Amino acid sequence: GCAAAAVGNNMYIFGGKKGEDALSSTEMLNIKEFTPTSLFYTKLVEKDDGNIIVKVSELIPFVNDVHHMKFFYTLLSCSYRLGHIDKSDRNQYMKEALEKASKTTICSHSIATYKVILKKALADNIIDDHTRYYLDREAEITHTSNAPFVNDIWMHVRMNTARIKKLEI
């Protein structure tokens, strides 16, 4: 297995055969030239002189799916356990990222994964019941509004509106 962590000003992935090696993200992925697939991972492996608080706050806008959220959760949890961020910072950044991720739940897999993350955040005392239900509802709204039948309804409404406008001319 592996875990993400922040040590001082640097971001590391702990992995290797016995979990003893500290690897950069590109080393962990065994990539000679890193070609990121998303802005989240680009920002994650970007070298900078900022500390973990700066890196985490810069990552939040790039949480664009539940996979980013899972990785972000691991990164923040490891940073907290290692003492690089305090509980209030962890909770604040996690809530912001969960809010952002609630707008990405467009398929059944993503909504299910998001609900598992919410359950974990509740168990880790990062969010309370009210916040869990609020974020769950936001994710459900996003999921429902992206359902194929809803998109089909909107397509027909737009087509009918266009026809009516032509008749009115």
DAPE-V903169 format. One record per backbone hydrogen bond with DSSP energy under -0.5 kcal/mol. CO is the residue of the C=O (numbers start at 1). NH is the residue of the N-H. If there is no record, write none. Layout:
# DAPE-V903169
co->CO nh->NH
co->CO nh->NH
This chain:
# DAPE-V903169
co->3 nh->14
co->5 nh->12
co->6 nh->8
co->7 nh->10
co->8 nh->52
co->10 nh->7
co->12 nh->5
co->12 nh->14
co->13 nh->15
co->13 nh->23
co->14 nh->3
co->15 nh->21
co->21 nh->15
co->21 nh->23
co->23 nh->13
co->24 nh->28
co->25 nh->29
co->26 nh->31
co->27 nh->30
co->32 nh->34
co->33 nh->35
co->34 nh->36
co->38 nh->42
co->39 nh->43
co->40 nh->44
co->41 nh->45
co->42 nh->46
co->51 nh->55
co->52 nh->56
co->53 nh->57
co->54 nh->58
co->55 nh->59
co->56 nh->60
co->57 nh->61
co->59 nh->62
co->60 nh->63
co->62 nh->64
co->65 nh->69
co->66 nh->70
co->67 nh->71
co->68 nh->72
co->69 nh->73
co->70 nh->74
co->71 nh->75
co->72 nh->76
co->73 nh->77
co->74 nh->78
co->75 nh->79
co->76 nh->80
co->77 nh->81
co->78 nh->82
co->79 nh->84
co->79 nh->85
co->80 nh->83
co->86 nh->90
co->87 nh->91
co->88 nh->92
co->89 nh->93
co->90 nh->94
co->91 nh->95
co->92 nh->96
co->93 nh->97
co->94 nh->98
co->95 nh->99
co->96 nh->100
co->97 nh->101
co->98 nh->102
co->100 nh->103
co->101 nh->104
co->102 nh->105
co->104 nh->106
co->107 nh->111
co->108 nh->112
co->109 nh->113
co->110 nh->114
co->111 nh->115
co->112 nh->116
co->113 nh->117
co->114 nh->118
co->115 nh->119
co->116 nh->120
co->117 nh->121
co->118 nh->122
co->119 nh->123
co->120 nh->124
co->121 nh->126
co->121 nh->127
co->122 nh->125
co->128 nh->132
co->129 nh->133
co->130 nh->134
co->131 nh->135
co->132 nh->136
co->133 nh->137
co->134 nh->138
co->135 nh->139
co->136 nh->140
co->137 nh->141
co->138 nh->142
co->139 nh->143
co->140 nh->144
co->141 nh->145
co->142 nh->146
co->143 nh->146
co->144 nh->147
co->147 nh->151
co->148 nh->152
co->149 nh->153
co->150 nh->154
co->151 nh->155
co->152 nh->156
co->153 nh->157
co->154 nh->158
co->155 nh->159
co->156 nh->160
co->157 nh->161
co->158 nh->162
co->159 nh->163
co->160 nh->164
co->161 nh->165
co->162 nh->166
co->163 nh->167
co->164 nh->168
co->165 nh->169
